[in-house]
């Protein structure tokens, strides 16, 4: 299972019109503020949930691959 998280930099002008500045293929997950931490933590948590990654599925995957070796 593979996925990629992209970082979108958007500028919002005085008329509240969004402008796409750039898309980062390897965004930083370093955090400088509590808000930054919350937002990035939520992005990671949502990604894991969307992929259906659970501890139970991880154990099943490891067990399946150990028996195939």
C-alpha positions as CSV (number, residue, x, y, z in Angstrom):
1,X,0.0,0.0,0.0
2,X,1.5,3.3,-1.1
3,X,0.4,6.9,-0.8
4,X,1.9,10.3,-0.9
5,X,1.0,13.5,1.0
6,X,1.4,16.7,-1.1
7,X,1.8,20.1,0.4
8,X,-0.2,22.9,-1.3
9,X,0.9,26.5,-0.7
10,X,-2.0,28.9,-1.3
11,X,-2.1,32.6,-1.1
12,X,-5.5,34.3,-0.3
13,X,-5.7,37.9,-1.6
14,X,-7.7,40.8,-0.3
15,X,-10.8,39.7,-2.2
16,X,-10.5,36.2,-0.6
17,X,-9.5,34.7,-3.9
18,X,-7.1,31.7,-3.5
19,X,-4.0,31.6,-5.6
20,X,-2.0,28.3,-5.9
21,X,1.7,29.2,-5.3
22,X,3.3,25.8,-5.5
23,X,2.8,22.1,-4.8
24,X,5.4,20.3,-2.7
25,X,6.0,16.6,-3.3
26,X,7.8,16.3,0.1
27,X,6.2,18.8,2.5
28,X,7.8,19.4,5.9
29,X,6.1,17.9,8.9
30,X,8.2,20.0,11.3
31,X,6.0,22.2,13.5
32,X,6.6,25.7,14.8
33,X,3.3,26.4,16.7
34,X,0.6,24.5,18.4
35,X,-1.8,25.2,15.5
36,X,0.8,23.9,13.0
37,X,1.2,20.8,15.1
38,X,-2.6,20.2,15.3
39,X,-3.1,20.7,11.5
40,X,-0.2,18.4,10.5
41,X,-1.2,15.7,13.1
42,X,-4.8,15.8,11.7
43,X,-3.5,15.4,8.1
44,X,-1.5,12.3,9.1
45,X,-4.4,10.8,11.2
46,X,-6.9,11.4,8.4
47,X,-4.5,9.8,5.8
48,X,-4.1,6.7,8.0
49,X,-7.9,6.5,8.5
50,X,-8.6,6.9,4.7
51,X,-6.2,4.1,3.9
52,X,-7.9,1.9,6.5
53,X,-4.6,1.2,8.2
54,X,-5.2,-0.4,11.6
55,X,-3.0,-2.4,14.0
56,X,-5.1,-5.5,13.2
57,X,-4.4,-5.2,9.5
58,X,-0.7,-4.6,10.2
59,X,-0.5,-7.8,12.2
60,X,-2.3,-9.7,9.5
61,X,0.1,-8.3,6.8
62,X,3.2,-9.2,8.8
63,X,1.9,-12.7,9.5
64,X,1.0,-13.3,5.9
65,X,4.5,-12.2,4.7
66,X,6.3,-14.3,7.2
67,X,4.6,-17.4,6.0
68,X,5.4,-16.6,2.4
69,X,9.2,-16.3,3.1
